[in-house]
Amino acid sequence: MGVKDAVARRFLGICEERHMTPNELASIAGVTPSSVYSMLDKSRRNVSIVLIKKLCDGLEMTLGEFFSAPEFDGLEQEIV
């Protein structure tokens, strides 16, 4: 799994834990729903760290808390 997929999986997991939809996540973070759905789209290659930060702010969690999750342990190396 790549880092982009891990980020999307992590946000989906948080939404599930908090019983919220991606639209609700976008609303509390002050971003457009299309930004969230774009980030979740498997065909998109990259995700912005600024978007991750905004979503974390909306969820009232730090970037450290976000990235301290099993999804990010043992990620494949991005440099080929």
mmCIF file of the N, C-alpha and C atoms, coordinates in Angstrom:
data_MODEL
# 
_entry.id   MODEL 
# 
loop_
_atom_site.group_PDB 
_atom_site.id 
_atom_site.type_symbol 
_atom_site.label_atom_id 
_atom_site.label_alt_id 
_atom_site.label_comp_id 
_atom_site.label_asym_id 
_atom_site.label_entity_id 
_atom_site.label_seq_id 
_atom_site.pdbx_PDB_ins_code 
_atom_site.Cartn_x 
_atom_site.Cartn_y 
_atom_site.Cartn_z 
_atom_site.occupancy 
_atom_site.B_iso_or_equiv 
_atom_site.pdbx_formal_charge 
_atom_site.auth_seq_id 
_atom_site.auth_comp_id 
_atom_site.auth_asym_id 
_atom_site.auth_atom_id 
_atom_site.pdbx_PDB_model_num 
ATOM 1   N N  . MET A 1 1  ? 0.851   -1.176 0.000  1.00 0.00 ? 1  MET A N  1 
ATOM 2   C CA . MET A 1 1  ? 0.000   0.000  0.000  1.00 0.00 ? 1  MET A CA 1 
ATOM 3   C C  . MET A 1 1  ? 0.896   1.238  0.000  1.00 0.00 ? 1  MET A C  1 
ATOM 4   N N  . GLY A 1 2  ? 0.503   2.244  -0.769 1.00 0.00 ? 2  GLY A N  1 
ATOM 5   C CA . GLY A 1 2  ? 1.228   3.506  -0.802 1.00 0.00 ? 2  GLY A CA 1 
ATOM 6   C C  . GLY A 1 2  ? 0.694   4.481  0.234  1.00 0.00 ? 2  GLY A C  1 
ATOM 7   N N  . VAL A 1 3  ? 1.432   5.556  0.420  1.00 0.00 ? 3  VAL A N  1 
ATOM 8   C CA . VAL A 1 3  ? 1.067   6.540  1.448  1.00 0.00 ? 3  VAL A CA 1 
ATOM 9   C C  . VAL A 1 3  ? -0.284  7.203  1.151  1.00 0.00 ? 3  VAL A C  1 
ATOM 10  N N  . LYS A 1 4  ? -0.579  7.466  -0.114 1.00 0.00 ? 4  LYS A N  1 
ATOM 11  C CA . LYS A 1 4  ? -1.856  8.102  -0.463 1.00 0.00 ? 4  LYS A CA 1 
ATOM 12  C C  . LYS A 1 4  ? -3.019  7.195  -0.080 1.00 0.00 ? 4  LYS A C  1 
ATOM 13  N N  . ASP A 1 5  ? -2.877  5.897  -0.350 1.00 0.00 ? 5  ASP A N  1 
ATOM 14  C CA . ASP A 1 5  ? -3.933  4.952  0.022  1.00 0.00 ? 5  ASP A CA 1 
ATOM 15  C C  . ASP A 1 5  ? -4.065  4.844  1.536  1.00 0.00 ? 5  ASP A C  1 
ATOM 16  N N  . ALA A 1 6  ? -2.944  4.913  2.236  1.00 0.00 ? 6  ALA A N  1 
ATOM 17  C CA . ALA A 1 6  ? -2.967  4.857  3.700  1.00 0.00 ? 6  ALA A CA 1 
ATOM 18  C C  . ALA A 1 6  ? -3.682  6.079  4.275  1.00 0.00 ? 6  ALA A C  1 
ATOM 19  N N  . VAL A 1 7  ? -3.450  7.252  3.693  1.00 0.00 ? 7  VAL A N  1 
ATOM 20  C CA . VAL A 1 7  ? -4.117  8.484  4.141  1.00 0.00 ? 7  VAL A CA 1 
ATOM 21  C C  . VAL A 1 7  ? -5.623  8.346  3.936  1.00 0.00 ? 7  VAL A C  1 
ATOM 22  N N  . ALA A 1 8  ? -6.032  7.901  2.760  1.00 0.00 ? 8  ALA A N  1 
ATOM 23  C CA . ALA A 1 8  ? -7.460  7.749  2.475  1.00 0.00 ? 8  ALA A CA 1 
ATOM 24  C C  . ALA A 1 8  ? -8.083  6.726  3.422  1.00 0.00 ? 8  ALA A C  1 
ATOM 25  N N  . ARG A 1 9  ? -7.412  5.602  3.629  1.00 0.00 ? 9  ARG A N  1 
ATOM 26  C CA . ARG A 1 9  ? -7.921  4.567  4.530  1.00 0.00 ? 9  ARG A CA 1 
ATOM 27  C C  . ARG A 1 9  ? -8.064  5.103  5.959  1.00 0.00 ? 9  ARG A C  1 
ATOM 28  N N  . ARG A 1 10 ? -7.079  5.902  6.388  1.00 0.00 ? 10 ARG A N  1 
ATOM 29  C CA . ARG A 1 10 ? -7.109  6.456  7.749  1.00 0.00 ? 10 ARG A CA 1 
ATOM 30  C C  . ARG A 1 10 ? -8.308  7.389  7.920  1.00 0.00 ? 10 ARG A C  1 
ATOM 31  N N  . PHE A 1 11 ? -8.526  8.294  6.938  1.00 0.00 ? 11 PHE A N  1 
ATOM 32  C CA . PHE A 1 11 ? -9.670  9.204  7.048  1.00 0.00 ? 11 PHE A CA 1 
ATOM 33  C C  . PHE A 1 11 ? -10.996 8.446  7.000  1.00 0.00 ? 11 PHE A C  1 
ATOM 34  N N  . LEU A 1 12 ? -11.090 7.435  6.159  1.00 0.00 ? 12 LEU A N  1 
ATOM 35  C CA . LEU A 1 12 ? -12.321 6.640  6.113  1.00 0.00 ? 12 LEU A CA 1 
ATOM 36  C C  . LEU A 1 12 ? -12.566 5.938  7.446  1.00 0.00 ? 12 LEU A C  1 
ATOM 37  N N  . GLY A 1 13 ? -11.497 5.436  8.060  1.00 0.00 ? 13 GLY A N  1 
ATOM 38  C CA . GLY A 1 13 ? -11.628 4.788  9.362  1.00 0.00 ? 13 GLY A CA 1 
ATOM 39  C C  . GLY A 1 13 ? -12.090 5.745  10.445 1.00 0.00 ? 13 GLY A C  1 
ATOM 40  N N  . ILE A 1 14 ? -11.528 6.951  10.432 1.00 0.00 ? 14 ILE A N  1 
ATOM 41  C CA . ILE A 1 14 ? -11.933 7.970  11.414 1.00 0.00 ? 14 ILE A CA 1 
ATOM 42  C C  . ILE A 1 14 ? -13.400 8.338  11.216 1.00 0.00 ? 14 ILE A C  1 
ATOM 43  N N  . CYS A 1 15 ? -13.799 8.511  9.954  1.00 0.00 ? 15 CYS A N  1 
ATOM 44  C CA . CYS A 1 15 ? -15.202 8.832  9.674  1.00 0.00 ? 15 CYS A CA 1 
ATOM 45  C C  . CYS A 1 15 ? -16.120 7.725  10.186 1.00 0.00 ? 15 CYS A C  1 
ATOM 46  N N  . GLU A 1 16 ? -15.728 6.489  9.967  1.00 0.00 ? 16 GLU A N  1 
ATOM 47  C CA . GLU A 1 16 ? -16.539 5.362  10.437 1.00 0.00 ? 16 GLU A CA 1 
ATOM 48  C C  . GLU A 1 16 ? -16.625 5.351  11.963 1.00 0.00 ? 16 GLU A C  1 
ATOM 49  N N  . GLU A 1 17 ? -15.478 5.561  12.641 1.00 0.00 ? 17 GLU A N  1 
ATOM 50  C CA . GLU A 1 17 ? -15.466 5.583  14.113 1.00 0.00 ? 17 GLU A CA 1 
ATOM 51  C C  . GLU A 1 17 ? -16.369 6.677  14.665 1.00 0.00 ? 17 GLU A C  1 
ATOM 52  N N  . ARG A 1 18 ? -16.397 7.806  13.979 1.00 0.00 ? 18 ARG A N  1 
ATOM 53  C CA . ARG A 1 18 ? -17.163 8.957  14.470 1.00 0.00 ? 18 ARG A CA 1 
ATOM 54  C C  . ARG A 1 18 ? -18.549 9.047  13.848 1.00 0.00 ? 18 ARG A C  1 
ATOM 55  N N  . HIS A 1 19 ? -18.927 8.029  13.106 1.00 0.00 ? 19 HIS A N  1 
ATOM 56  C CA . HIS A 1 19 ? -20.244 7.976  12.469 1.00 0.00 ? 19 HIS A CA 1 
ATOM 57  C C  . HIS A 1 19 ? -20.516 9.228  11.646 1.00 0.00 ? 19 HIS A C  1 
ATOM 58  N N  . MET A 1 20 ? -19.557 9.559  10.774 1.00 0.00 ? 20 MET A N  1 
ATOM 59  C CA . MET A 1 20 ? -19.729 10.723 9.915  1.00 0.00 ? 20 MET A CA 1 
ATOM 60  C C  . MET A 1 20 ? -19.440 10.345 8.473  1.00 0.00 ? 20 MET A C  1 
ATOM 61  N N  . THR A 1 21 ? -19.996 11.121 7.577  1.00 0.00 ? 21 THR A N  1 
ATOM 62  C CA . THR A 1 21 ? -19.779 10.910 6.147  1.00 0.00 ? 21 THR A CA 1 
ATOM 63  C C  . THR A 1 21 ? -18.622 11.793 5.670  1.00 0.00 ? 21 THR A C  1 
ATOM 64  N N  . PRO A 1 22 ? -18.076 11.484 4.501  1.00 0.00 ? 22 PRO A N  1 
ATOM 65  C CA . PRO A 1 22 ? -17.059 12.383 3.931  1.00 0.00 ? 22 PRO A CA 1 
ATOM 66  C C  . PRO A 1 22 ? -17.575 13.819 3.764  1.00 0.00 ? 22 PRO A C  1 
ATOM 67  N N  . ASN A 1 23 ? -18.858 13.979 3.449  1.00 0.00 ? 23 ASN A N  1 
ATOM 68  C CA . ASN A 1 23 ? -19.430 15.326 3.339  1.00 0.00 ? 23 ASN A CA 1 
ATOM 69  C C  . ASN A 1 23 ? -19.382 16.052 4.682  1.00 0.00 ? 23 ASN A C  1 
ATOM 70  N N  . GLU A 1 24 ? -19.686 15.345 5.751  1.00 0.00 ? 24 GLU A N  1 
ATOM 71  C CA . GLU A 1 24 ? -19.627 15.953 7.087  1.00 0.00 ? 24 GLU A CA 1 
ATOM 72  C C  . GLU A 1 24 ? -18.190 16.302 7.459  1.00 0.00 ? 24 GLU A C  1 
ATOM 73  N N  . LEU A 1 25 ? -17.243 15.448 7.087  1.00 0.00 ? 25 LEU A N  1 
ATOM 74  C CA . LEU A 1 25 ? -15.835 15.747 7.323  1.00 0.00 ? 25 LEU A CA 1 
ATOM 75  C C  . LEU A 1 25 ? -15.443 17.025 6.600  1.00 0.00 ? 25 LEU A C  1 
ATOM 76  N N  . ALA A 1 26 ? -15.843 17.153 5.351  1.00 0.00 ? 26 ALA A N  1 
ATOM 77  C CA . ALA A 1 26 ? -15.544 18.364 4.577  1.00 0.00 ? 26 ALA A CA 1 
ATOM 78  C C  . ALA A 1 26 ? -16.134 19.587 5.264  1.00 0.00 ? 26 ALA A C  1 
ATOM 79  N N  . SER A 1 27 ? -17.365 19.469 5.736  1.00 0.00 ? 27 SER A N  1 
ATOM 80  C CA . SER A 1 27 ? -18.045 20.594 6.373  1.00 0.00 ? 27 SER A CA 1 
ATOM 81  C C  . SER A 1 27 ? -17.323 21.062 7.633  1.00 0.00 ? 27 SER A C  1 
ATOM 82  N N  . ILE A 1 28 ? -16.945 20.133 8.514  1.00 0.00 ? 28 ILE A N  1 
ATOM 83  C CA . ILE A 1 28 ? -16.295 20.553 9.755  1.00 0.00 ? 28 ILE A CA 1 
ATOM 84  C C  . ILE A 1 28 ? -14.879 21.071 9.524  1.00 0.00 ? 28 ILE A C  1 
ATOM 85  N N  . ALA A 1 29 ? -14.279 20.663 8.390  1.00 0.00 ? 29 ALA A N  1 
ATOM 86  C CA . ALA A 1 29 ? -12.921 21.107 8.078  1.00 0.00 ? 29 ALA A CA 1 
ATOM 87  C C  . ALA A 1 29 ? -12.904 22.376 7.235  1.00 0.00 ? 29 ALA A C  1 
ATOM 88  N N  . GLY A 1 30 ? -14.065 22.794 6.755  1.00 0.00 ? 30 GLY A N  1 
ATOM 89  C CA . GLY A 1 30 ? -14.135 24.009 5.943  1.00 0.00 ? 30 GLY A CA 1 
ATOM 90  C C  . GLY A 1 30 ? -13.545 23.844 4.552  1.00 0.00 ? 30 GLY A C  1 
ATOM 91  N N  . VAL A 1 31 ? -13.656 22.634 4.009  1.00 0.00 ? 31 VAL A N  1 
ATOM 92  C CA . VAL A 1 31 ? -13.195 22.388 2.645  1.00 0.00 ? 31 VAL A CA 1 
ATOM 93  C C  . VAL A 1 31 ? -14.379 21.883 1.826  1.00 0.00 ? 31 VAL A C  1 
ATOM 94  N N  . THR A 1 32 ? -14.220 21.865 0.526  1.00 0.00 ? 32 THR A N  1 
ATOM 95  C CA . THR A 1 32 ? -15.313 21.404 -0.325 1.00 0.00 ? 32 THR A CA 1 
ATOM 96  C C  . THR A 1 32 ? -15.401 19.881 -0.281 1.00 0.00 ? 32 THR A C  1 
ATOM 97  N N  . PRO A 1 33 ? -16.613 19.357 -0.407 1.00 0.00 ? 33 PRO A N  1 
ATOM 98  C CA . PRO A 1 33 ? -16.750 17.899 -0.476 1.00 0.00 ? 33 PRO A CA 1 
ATOM 99  C C  . PRO A 1 33 ? -15.926 17.298 -1.615 1.00 0.00 ? 33 PRO A C  1 
ATOM 100 N N  . SER A 1 34 ? -15.804 18.030 -2.728 1.00 0.00 ? 34 SER A N  1 
ATOM 101 C CA . SER A 1 34 ? -15.025 17.495 -3.853 1.00 0.00 ? 34 SER A CA 1 
ATOM 102 C C  . SER A 1 34 ? -13.555 17.312 -3.474 1.00 0.00 ? 34 SER A C  1 
ATOM 103 N N  . SER A 1 35 ? -13.042 18.152 -2.564 1.00 0.00 ? 35 SER A N  1 
ATOM 104 C CA . SER A 1 35 ? -11.656 17.983 -2.098 1.00 0.00 ? 35 SER A CA 1 
ATOM 105 C C  . SER A 1 35 ? -11.506 16.669 -1.350 1.00 0.00 ? 35 SER A C  1 
ATOM 106 N N  . VAL A 1 36 ? -12.469 16.352 -0.508 1.00 0.00 ? 36 VAL A N  1 
ATOM 107 C CA . VAL A 1 36 ? -12.413 15.111 0.261  1.00 0.00 ? 36 VAL A CA 1 
ATOM 108 C C  . VAL A 1 36 ? -12.585 13.916 -0.664 1.00 0.00 ? 36 VAL A C  1 
ATOM 109 N N  . TYR A 1 37 ? -13.572 13.967 -1.560 1.00 0.00 ? 37 TYR A N  1 
ATOM 110 C CA . TYR A 1 37 ? -13.799 12.836 -2.454 1.00 0.00 ? 37 TYR A CA 1 
ATOM 111 C C  . TYR A 1 37 ? -12.627 12.639 -3.414 1.00 0.00 ? 37 TYR A C  1 
ATOM 112 N N  . SER A 1 38 ? -11.983 13.727 -3.813 1.00 0.00 ? 38 SER A N  1 
ATOM 113 C CA . SER A 1 38 ? -10.793 13.626 -4.656 1.00 0.00 ? 38 SER A CA 1 
ATOM 114 C C  . SER A 1 38 ? -9.679  12.905 -3.907 1.00 0.00 ? 38 SER A C  1 
ATOM 115 N N  . MET A 1 39 ? -9.507  13.232 -2.633 1.00 0.00 ? 39 MET A N  1 
ATOM 116 C CA . MET A 1 39 ? -8.489  12.600 -1.804 1.00 0.00 ? 39 MET A CA 1 
ATOM 117 C C  . MET A 1 39 ? -8.783  11.106 -1.638 1.00 0.00 ? 39 MET A C  1 
ATOM 118 N N  . LEU A 1 40 ? -10.049 10.738 -1.571 1.00 0.00 ? 40 LEU A N  1 
ATOM 119 C CA . LEU A 1 40 ? -10.439 9.345  -1.390 1.00 0.00 ? 40 LEU A CA 1 
ATOM 120 C C  . LEU A 1 40 ? -10.406 8.545  -2.694 1.00 0.00 ? 40 LEU A C  1 
ATOM 121 N N  . ASP A 1 41 ? -10.395 9.220  -3.831 1.00 0.00 ? 41 ASP A N  1 
ATOM 122 C CA . ASP A 1 41 ? -10.419 8.579  -5.147 1.00 0.00 ? 41 ASP A CA 1 
ATOM 123 C C  . ASP A 1 41 ? -9.125  7.813  -5.410 1.00 0.00 ? 41 ASP A C  1 
ATOM 124 N N  . LYS A 1 42 ? -9.241  6.523  -5.638 1.00 0.00 ? 42 LYS A N  1 
ATOM 125 C CA . LYS A 1 42 ? -8.066  5.673  -5.847 1.00 0.00 ? 42 LYS A CA 1 
ATOM 126 C C  . LYS A 1 42 ? -7.285  6.056  -7.111 1.00 0.00 ? 42 LYS A C  1 
ATOM 127 N N  . SER A 1 43 ? -7.946  6.678  -8.082 1.00 0.00 ? 43 SER A N  1 
ATOM 128 C CA . SER A 1 43 ? -7.241  7.025  -9.322 1.00 0.00 ? 43 SER A CA 1 
ATOM 129 C C  . SER A 1 43 ? -6.372  8.277  -9.172 1.00 0.00 ? 43 SER A C  1 
ATOM 130 N N  . ARG A 1 44 ? -6.590  9.044  -8.113 1.00 0.00 ? 44 ARG A N  1 
ATOM 131 C CA . ARG A 1 44 ? -5.753  10.228 -7.856 1.00 0.00 ? 44 ARG A CA 1 
ATOM 132 C C  . ARG A 1 44 ? -4.455  9.787  -7.219 1.00 0.00 ? 44 ARG A C  1 
ATOM 133 N N  . ARG A 1 45 ? -3.353  10.332 -7.671 1.00 0.00 ? 45 ARG A N  1 
ATOM 134 C CA . ARG A 1 45 ? -2.046  9.867  -7.209 1.00 0.00 ? 45 ARG A CA 1 
ATOM 135 C C  . ARG A 1 45 ? -1.590  10.560 -5.936 1.00 0.00 ? 45 ARG A C  1 
ATOM 136 N N  . ASN A 1 46 ? -1.802  11.847 -5.802 1.00 0.00 ? 46 ASN A N  1 
ATOM 137 C CA . ASN A 1 46 ? -1.248  12.605 -4.682 1.00 0.00 ? 46 ASN A CA 1 
ATOM 138 C C  . ASN A 1 46 ? -2.338  13.245 -3.833 1.00 0.00 ? 46 ASN A C  1 
ATOM 139 N N  . VAL A 1 47 ? -1.957  13.533 -2.602 1.00 0.00 ? 47 VAL A N  1 
ATOM 140 C CA . VAL A 1 47 ? -2.847  14.247 -1.688 1.00 0.00 ? 47 VAL A CA 1 
ATOM 141 C C  . VAL A 1 47 ? -2.018  15.342 -1.026 1.00 0.00 ? 47 VAL A C  1 
ATOM 142 N N  . SER A 1 48 ? -2.605  16.486 -0.858 1.00 0.00 ? 48 SER A N  1 
ATOM 143 C CA . SER A 1 48 ? -1.908  17.647 -0.304 1.00 0.00 ? 48 SER A CA 1 
ATOM 144 C C  . SER A 1 48 ? -1.796  17.565 1.215  1.00 0.00 ? 48 SER A C  1 
ATOM 145 N N  . ILE A 1 49 ? -0.621  17.872 1.736  1.00 0.00 ? 49 ILE A N  1 
ATOM 146 C CA . ILE A 1 49 ? -0.443  17.903 3.189  1.00 0.00 ? 49 ILE A CA 1 
ATOM 147 C C  . ILE A 1 49 ? -1.282  19.026 3.800  1.00 0.00 ? 49 ILE A C  1 
ATOM 148 N N  . VAL A 1 50 ? -1.523  20.088 3.040  1.00 0.00 ? 50 VAL A N  1 
ATOM 149 C CA . VAL A 1 50 ? -2.373  21.186 3.530  1.00 0.00 ? 50 VAL A CA 1 
ATOM 150 C C  . VAL A 1 50 ? -3.802  20.677 3.722  1.00 0.00 ? 50 VAL A C  1 
ATOM 151 N N  . LEU A 1 51 ? -4.290  19.868 2.790  1.00 0.00 ? 51 LEU A N  1 
ATOM 152 C CA . LEU A 1 51 ? -5.630  19.292 2.942  1.00 0.00 ? 51 LEU A CA 1 
ATOM 153 C C  . LEU A 1 51 ? -5.673  18.355 4.147  1.00 0.00 ? 51 LEU A C  1 
ATOM 154 N N  . ILE A 1 52 ? -4.647  17.528 4.310  1.00 0.00 ? 52 ILE A N  1 
ATOM 155 C CA . ILE A 1 52 ? -4.593  16.635 5.470  1.00 0.00 ? 52 ILE A CA 1 
ATOM 156 C C  . ILE A 1 52 ? -4.644  17.446 6.756  1.00 0.00 ? 52 ILE A C  1 
ATOM 157 N N  . LYS A 1 53 ? -3.889  18.536 6.820  1.00 0.00 ? 53 LYS A N  1 
ATOM 158 C CA . LYS A 1 53 ? -3.864  19.395 8.013  1.00 0.00 ? 53 LYS A CA 1 
ATOM 159 C C  . LYS A 1 53 ? -5.242  20.002 8.278  1.00 0.00 ? 53 LYS A C  1 
ATOM 160 N N  . LYS A 1 54 ? -5.904  20.493 7.244  1.00 0.00 ? 54 LYS A N  1 
ATOM 161 C CA . LYS A 1 54 ? -7.240  21.083 7.418  1.00 0.00 ? 54 LYS A CA 1 
ATOM 162 C C  . LYS A 1 54 ? -8.241  20.046 7.935  1.00 0.00 ? 54 LYS A C  1 
ATOM 163 N N  . LEU A 1 55 ? -8.171  18.843 7.380  1.00 0.00 ? 55 LEU A N  1 
ATOM 164 C CA . LEU A 1 55 ? -9.075  17.792 7.834  1.00 0.00 ? 55 LEU A CA 1 
ATOM 165 C C  . LEU A 1 55 ? -8.783  17.415 9.276  1.00 0.00 ? 55 LEU A C  1 
ATOM 166 N N  . CYS A 1 56 ? -7.505  17.332 9.624  1.00 0.00 ? 56 CYS A N  1 
ATOM 167 C CA . CYS A 1 56 ? -7.133  17.047 11.015 1.00 0.00 ? 56 CYS A CA 1 
ATOM 168 C C  . CYS A 1 56 ? -7.610  18.154 11.945 1.00 0.00 ? 56 CYS A C  1 
ATOM 169 N N  . ASP A 1 57 ? -7.471  19.399 11.518 1.00 0.00 ? 57 ASP A N  1 
ATOM 170 C CA . ASP A 1 57 ? -7.963  20.522 12.332 1.00 0.00 ? 57 ASP A CA 1 
ATOM 171 C C  . ASP A 1 57 ? -9.465  20.382 12.575 1.00 0.00 ? 57 ASP A C  1 
ATOM 172 N N  . GLY A 1 58 ? -10.211 20.045 11.534 1.00 0.00 ? 58 GLY A N  1 
ATOM 173 C CA . GLY A 1 58 ? -11.654 19.860 11.671 1.00 0.00 ? 58 GLY A CA 1 
ATOM 174 C C  . GLY A 1 58 ? -11.994 18.722 12.621 1.00 0.00 ? 58 GLY A C  1 
ATOM 175 N N  . LEU A 1 59 ? -11.156 17.712 12.630 1.00 0.00 ? 59 LEU A N  1 
ATOM 176 C CA . LEU A 1 59 ? -11.369 16.565 13.514 1.00 0.00 ? 59 LEU A CA 1 
ATOM 177 C C  . LEU A 1 59 ? -10.789 16.788 14.911 1.00 0.00 ? 59 LEU A C  1 
ATOM 178 N N  . GLU A 1 60 ? -10.164 17.955 15.107 1.00 0.00 ? 60 GLU A N  1 
ATOM 179 C CA . GLU A 1 60 ? -9.518  18.312 16.370 1.00 0.00 ? 60 GLU A CA 1 
ATOM 180 C C  . GLU A 1 60 ? -8.471  17.272 16.767 1.00 0.00 ? 60 GLU A C  1 
ATOM 181 N N  . MET A 1 61 ? -7.618  16.952 15.791 1.00 0.00 ? 61 MET A N  1 
ATOM 182 C CA . MET A 1 61 ? -6.509  16.043 16.060 1.00 0.00 ? 61 MET A CA 1 
ATOM 183 C C  . MET A 1 61 ? -5.249  16.604 15.415 1.00 0.00 ? 61 MET A C  1 
ATOM 184 N N  . THR A 1 62 ? -4.119  16.262 15.981 1.00 0.00 ? 62 THR A N  1 
ATOM 185 C CA . THR A 1 62 ? -2.857  16.741 15.442 1.00 0.00 ? 62 THR A CA 1 
ATOM 186 C C  . THR A 1 62 ? -2.425  15.841 14.285 1.00 0.00 ? 62 THR A C  1 
ATOM 187 N N  . LEU A 1 63 ? -1.480  16.351 13.507 1.00 0.00 ? 63 LEU A N  1 
ATOM 188 C CA . LEU A 1 63 ? -0.911  15.519 12.450 1.00 0.00 ? 63 LEU A CA 1 
ATOM 189 C C  . LEU A 1 63 ? -0.227  14.297 13.054 1.00 0.00 ? 63 LEU A C  1 
ATOM 190 N N  . GLY A 1 64 ? 0.411   14.482 14.208 1.00 0.00 ? 64 GLY A N  1 
ATOM 191 C CA . GLY A 1 64 ? 1.056   13.361 14.894 1.00 0.00 ? 64 GLY A CA 1 
ATOM 192 C C  . GLY A 1 64 ? 0.062   12.271 15.253 1.00 0.00 ? 64 GLY A C  1 
ATOM 193 N N  . GLU A 1 65 ? -1.096  12.674 15.765 1.00 0.00 ? 65 GLU A N  1 
ATOM 194 C CA . GLU A 1 65 ? -2.138  11.702 16.100 1.00 0.00 ? 65 GLU A CA 1 
ATOM 195 C C  . GLU A 1 65 ? -2.639  10.991 14.842 1.00 0.00 ? 65 GLU A C  1 
ATOM 196 N N  . PHE A 1 66 ? -2.801  11.767 13.774 1.00 0.00 ? 66 PHE A N  1 
ATOM 197 C CA . PHE A 1 66 ? -3.292  11.193 12.527 1.00 0.00 ? 66 PHE A CA 1 
ATOM 198 C C  . PHE A 1 66 ? -2.329  10.136 11.992 1.00 0.00 ? 66 PHE A C  1 
ATOM 199 N N  . PHE A 1 67 ? -1.041  10.475 11.959 1.00 0.00 ? 67 PHE A N  1 
ATOM 200 C CA . PHE A 1 67 ? -0.055  9.575  11.365 1.00 0.00 ? 67 PHE A CA 1 
ATOM 201 C C  . PHE A 1 67 ? 0.404   8.471  12.317 1.00 0.00 ? 67 PHE A C  1 
ATOM 202 N N  . SER A 1 68 ? 0.016   8.533  13.580 1.00 0.00 ? 68 SER A N  1 
ATOM 203 C CA . SER A 1 68 ? 0.338   7.455  14.537 1.00 0.00 ? 68 SER A CA 1 
ATOM 204 C C  . SER A 1 68 ? -0.749  6.397  14.463 1.00 0.00 ? 68 SER A C  1 
ATOM 205 N N  . ALA A 1 69 ? -0.741  5.659  13.371 1.00 0.00 ? 69 ALA A N  1 
ATOM 206 C CA . ALA A 1 69 ? -1.761  4.644  13.139 1.00 0.00 ? 69 ALA A CA 1 
ATOM 207 C C  . ALA A 1 69 ? -1.144  3.483  12.368 1.00 0.00 ? 69 ALA A C  1 
ATOM 208 N N  . PRO A 1 70 ? -1.712  2.308  12.527 1.00 0.00 ? 70 PRO A N  1 
ATOM 209 C CA . PRO A 1 70 ? -1.165  1.124  11.858 1.00 0.00 ? 70 PRO A CA 1 
ATOM 210 C C  . PRO A 1 70 ? -1.069  1.268  10.336 1.00 0.00 ? 70 PRO A C  1 
ATOM 211 N N  . GLU A 1 71 ? -1.948  2.074  9.737  1.00 0.00 ? 71 GLU A N  1 
ATOM 212 C CA . GLU A 1 71 ? -1.921  2.256  8.283  1.00 0.00 ? 71 GLU A CA 1 
ATOM 213 C C  . GLU A 1 71 ? -0.561  2.739  7.782  1.00 0.00 ? 71 GLU A C  1 
ATOM 214 N N  . PHE A 1 72 ? 0.159   3.447  8.640  1.00 0.00 ? 72 PHE A N  1 
ATOM 215 C CA . PHE A 1 72 ? 1.423   4.045  8.208  1.00 0.00 ? 72 PHE A CA 1 
ATOM 216 C C  . PHE A 1 72 ? 2.648   3.233  8.600  1.00 0.00 ? 72 PHE A C  1 
ATOM 217 N N  . ASP A 1 73 ? 2.438   2.171  9.351  1.00 0.00 ? 73 ASP A N  1 
ATOM 218 C CA . ASP A 1 73 ? 3.552   1.294  9.732  1.00 0.00 ? 73 ASP A CA 1 
ATOM 219 C C  . ASP A 1 73 ? 3.862   0.367  8.571  1.00 0.00 ? 73 ASP A C  1 
ATOM 220 N N  . GLY A 1 74 ? 5.098   0.323  8.176  1.00 0.00 ? 74 GLY A N  1 
ATOM 221 C CA . GLY A 1 74 ? 5.521   -0.603 7.126  1.00 0.00 ? 74 GLY A CA 1 
ATOM 222 C C  . GLY A 1 74 ? 5.083   -0.240 5.726  1.00 0.00 ? 74 GLY A C  1 
ATOM 223 N N  . LEU A 1 75 ? 4.888   1.056  5.467  1.00 0.00 ? 75 LEU A N  1 
ATOM 224 C CA . LEU A 1 75 ? 4.539   1.475  4.104  1.00 0.00 ? 75 LEU A CA 1 
ATOM 225 C C  . LEU A 1 75 ? 5.673   1.126  3.147  1.00 0.00 ? 75 LEU A C  1 
ATOM 226 N N  . GLU A 1 76 ? 5.306   0.855  1.921  1.00 0.00 ? 76 GLU A N  1 
ATOM 227 C CA . GLU A 1 76 ? 6.304   0.594  0.892  1.00 0.00 ? 76 GLU A CA 1 
ATOM 228 C C  . GLU A 1 76 ? 7.113   1.874  0.650  1.00 0.00 ? 76 GLU A C  1 
ATOM 229 N N  . GLN A 1 77 ? 8.355   1.687  0.256  1.00 0.00 ? 77 GLN A N  1 
ATOM 230 C CA . GLN A 1 77 ? 9.217   2.830  -0.046 1.00 0.00 ? 77 GLN A CA 1 
ATOM 231 C C  . GLN A 1 77 ? 8.694   3.506  -1.320 1.00 0.00 ? 77 GLN A C  1 
ATOM 232 N N  . GLU A 1 78 ? 8.607   4.827  -1.305 1.00 0.00 ? 78 GLU A N  1 
ATOM 233 C CA . GLU A 1 78 ? 8.086   5.590  -2.438 1.00 0.00 ? 78 GLU A CA 1 
ATOM 234 C C  . GLU A 1 78 ? 9.154   5.828  -3.514 1.00 0.00 ? 78 GLU A C  1 
ATOM 235 N N  . ILE A 1 79 ? 10.412  5.745  -3.149 1.00 0.00 ? 79 ILE A N  1 
ATOM 236 C CA . ILE A 1 79 ? 11.489  5.939  -4.114 1.00 0.00 ? 79 ILE A CA 1 
ATOM 237 C C  . ILE A 1 79 ? 11.761  4.613  -4.802 1.00 0.00 ? 79 ILE A C  1 
ATOM 238 N N  . VAL A 1 80 ? 11.735  4.644  -6.112 1.00 0.00 ? 80 VAL A N  1 
ATOM 239 C CA . VAL A 1 80 ? 11.957  3.404  -6.853 1.00 0.00 ? 80 VAL A CA 1 
ATOM 240 C C  . VAL A 1 80 ? 13.290  3.421  -7.550 1.00 0.00 ? 80 VAL A C  1 
# 
